[in-house]
């Protein structure tokens, strides 16, 4: 188990009914931890890499089948989720949040529900 990812999700304080958006979902490790806590909530993982989306989909197929999760191949800069709102938005090691934090936050702010939470983690790999 990935303790780092588990701790990040723990800090996100996911509620069973939360709608969670993860930017840069990678292989879907955090997505698994989020989905394990959801009952009627929903998780959407977005990544710009087809390889990562494929891995995340394989890892979380049971949550996709249950309607709790979806994975989307898309870059943050061109992301269009319509009027969807999320209680929690997570971005781990997404370069844009480090190099252009104001721009990155503006791109996701429109998807954040009132009183929602944006958690950005940009730590260095071990």
BELTAPE-V189556 format. One record per pair of residues at least 24 apart in sequence whose ideal C-beta (glycine too) atoms are under 10 Angstrom apart, sorted by the first residue. I is the first residue (numbers start at 1). J is the second residue. D is the distance in Angstrom with one decimal. If there is no record, write none. Layout:
I,J,D
I,J,D
This chain:
1,29,8.9
1,32,9.6
1,33,9.0
2,27,9.6
2,29,5.1
2,30,8.4
2,32,9.2
2,33,8.5
4,29,9.0
4,30,9.5
4,92,9.0
4,121,9.1
4,123,8.0
4,125,9.6
4,126,7.8
5,29,4.5
5,30,4.9
5,31,9.4
5,32,8.5
5,33,6.4
5,34,9.9
5,92,7.7
5,121,9.7
6,30,8.4
6,32,9.5
6,33,5.6
7,33,9.6
7,121,9.7
8,33,8.4
8,90,7.3
8,92,6.2
8,119,7.4
8,121,5.6
8,123,9.1
9,33,4.1
9,34,5.8
9,35,10.0
9,36,9.0
9,37,7.9
9,88,9.6
9,90,7.8
9,92,9.7
9,119,9.4
10,37,9.7
11,90,9.6
11,117,9.8
11,119,6.7
11,121,8.6
12,37,9.3
12,87,9.7
12,88,5.4
12,89,9.4
12,90,6.0
12,117,7.2
12,119,5.5
12,121,9.9
13,37,9.5
13,87,10.0
13,88,8.0
13,117,7.8
13,119,9.4
14,38,7.1
14,41,7.5
14,43,8.8
14,87,8.6
14,88,6.5
14,90,9.5
15,39,9.2
15,41,7.1
15,87,7.3
15,88,8.7
16,40,6.7
16,41,5.9
17,41,4.9
17,42,9.2
17,87,8.1
18,42,8.1
18,43,8.5
18,86,8.0
18,87,4.3
18,88,5.6
18,113,9.4
18,116,9.2
18,117,9.4
19,43,7.9
19,44,7.8
19,84,7.8
19,85,7.0
19,86,4.7
19,87,5.2
19,88,7.7
19,89,9.6
19,111,9.5
19,113,7.3
19,116,8.9
20,44,7.3
20,45,8.9
20,68,10.0
20,69,9.4
20,86,6.1
20,87,6.8
20,88,4.7
20,89,7.5
20,90,6.8
20,116,9.9
20,117,9.8
21,45,8.1
21,46,7.1
21,72,9.7
21,79,9.3
21,81,7.7
21,84,8.0
21,85,9.2
21,86,4.1
21,87,9.0
21,88,7.4
21,89,4.7
21,90,7.3
21,91,9.1
21,108,7.5
21,111,6.0
21,112,8.5
21,116,9.5
21,118,9.5
22,46,6.8
22,47,8.6
22,56,9.3
22,71,9.5
22,86,9.4
22,88,8.8
22,89,7.6
22,90,4.6
22,91,7.3
22,92,7.7
22,94,9.5
22,119,9.7
23,47,8.2
23,48,9.6
23,74,9.4
23,75,9.8
23,76,5.5
23,79,7.9
23,89,6.9
23,90,7.2
23,91,4.3
23,92,8.5
23,94,5.5
23,96,8.6
23,97,8.0
23,104,8.3
23,107,8.7
23,108,6.5
23,111,9.5
23,118,9.7
23,120,9.0
24,48,7.8
24,49,9.1
24,52,8.4
24,75,10.0
24,76,7.7
24,90,8.7
24,91,5.8
24,92,6.4
24,93,6.6
24,94,4.1
24,95,8.6
24,96,8.9
24,97,8.7
25,49,9.6
25,52,6.9
25,53,7.8
25,55,9.6
25,56,5.4
25,60,9.3
25,69,9.8
25,71,6.7
25,72,8.8
25,90,8.6
25,91,9.6
25,92,8.7
25,94,9.9
26,51,9.9
26,52,5.1
26,53,9.4
26,55,7.8
26,56,6.9
26,59,10.0
26,92,7.7
26,93,8.1
26,94,9.8
27,51,9.0
27,52,6.0
27,53,9.4
27,54,9.3
27,55,4.3
27,56,5.6
27,57,9.9
27,58,8.8
27,59,6.2
27,60,9.6
28,52,7.9
28,53,8.6
28,54,9.8
28,55,6.6
28,56,2.9
28,57,7.3
28,58,8.2
28,59,4.4
28,60,4.9
28,61,9.9
28,63,9.1
28,69,8.3
28,71,7.0
29,55,9.6
29,56,8.4
29,59,7.4
29,60,9.4
29,92,9.5
30,56,9.6
30,90,6.5
30,92,6.6
30,121,9.7
31,56,6.1
31,57,9.8
31,59,7.6
31,60,5.4
31,63,7.6
31,64,10.0
31,68,9.7
31,69,6.3
31,70,9.8
31,71,7.7
31,90,9.3
32,56,8.8
32,59,6.1
32,60,5.7
32,62,9.5
32,63,7.5
32,69,8.9
34,60,9.5
34,63,8.9
34,68,9.0
34,69,8.2
34,88,8.2
34,90,7.9
35,60,6.3
35,62,8.4
35,63,4.0
35,64,9.1
35,66,8.3
35,68,5.1
35,69,5.3
36,63,8.3
36,68,9.5
37,68,10.0
38,63,8.0
38,66,9.1
38,68,5.2
38,69,8.4
39,68,8.7
40,67,9.8
40,68,8.8
41,68,7.1
41,69,10.0
41,86,9.9
41,87,7.9
41,88,9.4
42,67,7.8
42,68,6.2
42,69,7.4
42,70,7.7
42,84,9.5
42,86,8.6
42,87,9.7
43,68,6.3
43,69,4.6
43,70,7.5
43,71,9.1
43,86,9.3
43,88,9.4
43,90,9.6
44,69,7.5
44,70,5.2
44,71,7.7
44,72,6.5
44,81,7.7
44,84,7.9
44,86,7.4
44,89,9.7
44,111,9.3
45,69,7.0
45,70,7.4
45,71,4.7
45,72,7.2
45,90,9.3
46,70,9.4
46,71,7.6
46,72,4.9
46,73,8.0
46,74,5.3
46,75,8.5
46,76,7.3
46,79,6.4
46,81,8.6
46,91,9.7
46,94,9.9
46,108,10.0
47,71,7.4
47,72,7.9
47,73,6.8
47,74,7.8
47,75,8.9
47,76,9.6
47,94,9.6
48,73,7.2
48,74,6.8
48,75,4.4
48,76,7.6
48,77,9.1
48,78,9.3
48,79,9.7
48,94,9.6
49,73,7.8
49,75,9.8
76,103,9.6
76,104,6.9
76,107,5.6
76,108,7.4
77,103,8.8
77,104,9.2
77,107,6.8
78,107,9.6
79,107,7.0
79,108,8.1
79,110,9.7
79,111,8.2
80,110,10.0
81,108,9.7
81,110,8.5
81,111,5.7
82,110,10.0
82,111,9.4
83,110,8.8
83,111,9.0
84,110,9.5
84,111,6.2
84,113,9.5
85,110,8.7
85,111,6.2
85,112,7.0
85,113,4.0
85,114,8.1
85,116,7.2
86,111,5.4
86,112,6.4
86,113,6.1
86,116,6.3
86,117,9.3
86,118,9.3
87,112,8.4
87,113,5.3
87,114,9.7
87,115,8.2
87,116,5.1
87,117,7.1
88,112,8.7
88,113,8.9
88,116,6.5
88,117,5.1
88,118,7.9
88,119,7.0
89,113,9.3
89,116,6.9
89,117,7.3
89,118,4.8
89,119,7.2
89,120,8.7
90,117,8.9
90,118,8.1
90,119,5.1
90,120,8.0
90,121,7.9
91,118,7.7
91,119,7.4
91,120,4.9
91,121,7.3
91,122,8.3
92,119,8.4
92,120,7.9
92,121,4.6
92,122,7.8
92,123,8.1
93,120,9.6
93,121,7.0
93,122,6.0
93,123,7.2
93,124,8.8
93,125,7.8
94,120,7.5
94,121,9.0
94,122,7.5
95,122,8.2
97,121,8.8
97,122,6.1
98,122,4.6
